[in-house]
């Protein structure tokens, strides 16, 4: 994918908000011991073009760098190394907030070259991680998308998204809005071991039901499947998510690029019994033809071996039985996008002058993972 690095020296926030002292986010269990550090930056661009052919979106928007959830398998960890930090605990606790992201987004949507394509929030880190309860950057961006009636897809594993149910429902009615809830595990205990500060699995199913009841189209993302750990959970997750109102589903295999492998190996060694750790390591190597990772397009989302074939067959069979549609939702053929009319002249000019999609920042970081 292609991502834009907007500021090379984010400025530290010396009194960051406590992400758990807010009515929109609850912590269950012992709080993390590692100190949270928050950095602010002025983004030069908001919309980021995806050039990876095996991802189902063309444009992404990421209000944050780093992610408080601390998922051991997160493929985005190496991006923190471009800031001079590490892919381990730095990624979990050094969080960058793009404090002007909504203003930049509005400017880019006003540009003649923008055509109103669907935008994914977020293609890298979770746009509803706990700090969103304080900074409200994602909500501010959604308000801009609603103003322009621009289609949006969201993927998250956070219950903080419930706060924006009213806004998401309005987007779904006036434009197009789809929400994926990421649920790779069947129970809270396993989820807490591998995704220690994300919303509990049980809360994610509740969030699916909460959003679906508001008329917001939802889906469940079984991502990632870690063979030897959660491939046996596929049927249960699909059943529970369907009961909660999910209409779509997708599944991907675990990706462990450089910088992520050590974090993942250490986490499972600390959290799981030694025999299970060996089972997972062997299963991942089978999945990847003897290695721990596969970076090739189209191959990296799937896998090799009879175990993976059986998992795919299980997933597809239950999707058919439960009536799921698979993959990303299609954008309606009739575009809902429109710019705010400044006296009528702007809209007439825009209608007569279609233009190419927006260019990326003049100082991009290109990352293919």
GIPE-V30709 format. One record per residue. OMEGA is omega in whole degrees, -180 to 180 (* if undefined). Layout:
((OMEGA) (OMEGA))
This chain:
((178) (180) (-178) (177) (-167) (-179) (-174) (-178) (177) (-178) (-176) (172) (-171) (175) (-177) (177) (174) (-174) (-178) (179) (-179) (-176) (-178) (-178) (-179) (175) (178) (-178) (-179) (178) (180) (-178) (-178) (-177) (176) (173) (-179) (179) (178) (175) (175) (-178) (175) (178) (-179) (-177) (-175) (-178) (177) (177) (177) (-173) (-177) (174) (-171) (177) (-179) (-176) (178) (176) (-176) (-179) (-175) (168) (-173) (-178) (-177) (-176) (175) (-179) (-174) (-173) (-168) (-178) (-177) (-177) (-178) (180) (179) (-180) (177) (177) (-179) (180) (-178) (-179) (-178) (-176) (175) (-180) (-178) (-168) (172) (-173) (178) (178) (179) (-164) (179) (-171) (-178) (179) (179) (178) (-179) (178) (-179) (177) (178) (-178) (-177) (-175) (-180) (-173) (177) (178) (177) (180) (178) (170) (-9) (178) (-176) (-178) (-173) (-178) (177) (174) (-169) (-179) (177) (178) (180) (-173) (174) (180) (179) (179) (180) (178) (178) (177) (176) (178) (178) (179) (-179) (-177) (-179) (-180) (-175) (167) (-179) (170) (-177) (170) (-174) (176) (177) (-179) (179) (180) (-173) (-177) (-179) (-179) (180) (178) (178) (176) (180) (-179) (-172) (180) (176) (-177) (178) (-178) (171) (170) (-178) (-179) (-179) (-176) (-175) (-174) (-177) (-175) (179) (178) (-179) (-180) (-173) (178) (-162) (-176) (171) (177) (178) (-179) (-179) (178) (180) (175) (177) (179) (175) (-179) (-179) (-179) (-180) (-180) (179) (179) (180) (178) (-175) (175) (179) (179) (175) (-171) (2) (168) (179) (-175) (-177) (179) (-174) (178) (177) (-178) (-171) (-176) (-179) (-178) (180) (178) (-177) (-178) (178) (177) (-179) (174) (179) (-179) (-180) (178) (169) (-176) (173) (178) (-179) (176) (-177) (178) (179) (-176) (179) (-176) (-179) (179) (-179) (-178) (179) (-177) (-178) (178) (179) (-170) (-172) (177) (-177) (179) (179) (177) (179) (178) (180) (-180) (180) (-179) (178) (178) (175) (179) (-174) (176) (178) (179) (176) (-179) (175) (-175) (-176) (176) (179) (178) (-173) (-179) (-179) (-178) (-180) (172) (-177) (-179) (180) (177) (180) (179) (178) (180) (178) (-179) (-176) (179) (179) (176) (178) (-177) (-175) (177) (177) (161) (-177) (175) (-177) (176) (177) (175) (179) (-177) (178) (-177) (175) (-174) (171) (178) (174) (-174) (178) (178) (175) (-175) (-177) (-176) (178) (180) (-179) (-178) (-178) (-172) (175) (-176) (-179) (-179) (-174) (176) (176) (178) (177) (-178) (-173) (163) (178) (-177) (173) (-179) (*))
